[in-house]
């Protein structure tokens, strides 16, 4: 059986299953050609890559981070530098972990 349209003799020699498969393949090829014409090629669009520092900066835009930053600021105002540094270290460390997972 050839890839193009079979001859009459080839059609007569085909089993029902082979004939059904040939008709289905021809319909699928026509459908694919129609979709290629109407929708275009199946390709991903090129997008701008997000810089890692932007991903890192986005980690510090949530409400919980603002609360933690406020707590570290209050700790610093009252002179509890160890707590202040611990909170900041946890926030920065969590940001680094998230970047490592994203990249």
C-alpha positions in Angstrom: 0.0 0.0 0.0 1.5 3.4 -1.0 1.3 6.7 0.9 -0.6 8.3 -1.9 -4.1 7.3 -3.0 -4.2 3.6 -3.7 -5.0 2.2 -7.1 -8.2 0.3 -7.8 -6.4 -3.0 -7.6 -4.9 -2.1 -4.2 -8.3 -1.0 -2.9 -9.8 -4.3 -4.0 -7.1 -6.2 -2.2 -7.5 -4.3 1.1 -9.3 -5.9 4.0 -12.2 -3.9 5.6 -9.9 -2.9 8.4 -7.1 -1.7 6.1 -9.7 0.3 4.0 -11.2 1.8 7.2 -7.7 2.8 8.4 -6.8 4.3 5.0 -10.1 6.4 4.9 -9.5 7.6 8.5 -5.9 8.5 7.7 -7.0 10.5 4.7 -9.6 12.3 6.7 -7.1 13.0 9.5 -4.6 14.4 6.9 -7.3 16.6 5.4 -8.3 17.8 8.9 -4.7 18.6 9.7 -4.3 20.5 6.5 -7.5 22.5 7.3 -6.3 23.3 10.8 -2.9 24.3 9.6 -4.5 26.7 7.2 -7.0 28.2 9.7 -5.0 28.1 12.9 -1.4 28.3 11.7 1.6 26.2 12.8 1.6 24.7 16.3 4.5 26.6 17.8 5.1 28.2 21.1 5.5 32.0 21.1 8.8 33.4 22.2 8.5 35.2 25.5 10.7 37.4 27.5 12.6 35.6 30.2 12.0 36.9 33.7 15.2 37.8 35.5 15.9 35.9 38.7 16.2 39.2 40.7 12.6 40.0 39.7 11.4 36.6 40.9 13.3 37.2 44.1 11.8 40.7 44.6 8.3 39.3 44.1 8.7 37.1 47.1 8.6 40.1 49.3 5.3 41.6 48.1 2.9 39.6 50.2 1.0 40.5 53.4 2.9 37.9 55.5 6.2 39.3 54.4 5.1 42.8 55.3 4.1 41.5 58.8 7.5 39.8 59.2 9.3 42.9 58.0 7.3 45.0 60.5 8.2 42.5 63.3 11.9 42.7 62.4 11.6 46.6 62.3 10.0 46.6 65.8 12.6 44.2 67.1 15.3 46.5 65.8 13.7 49.6 67.4 13.6 47.9 70.7 17.2 46.8 70.4 16.5 43.1 70.0 19.0 42.7 67.1 19.2 38.9 67.3 15.5 38.5 66.6 15.6 41.2 63.9 18.5 39.5 62.1 16.8 36.1 62.5 13.6 37.3 60.9 15.4 38.9 58.0 17.6 35.9 57.5 14.6 33.6 57.3 12.9 35.9 54.8 15.9 36.1 52.6 16.6 32.4 52.9 13.0 31.6 51.9 13.4 33.8 48.9 16.6 32.0 47.8 14.9 28.6 48.2 12.0 29.7 46.1 14.3 31.0 43.3 16.2 27.7 43.4 12.9 25.8 42.9 11.7 28.2 40.1 14.9 28.1 38.1 
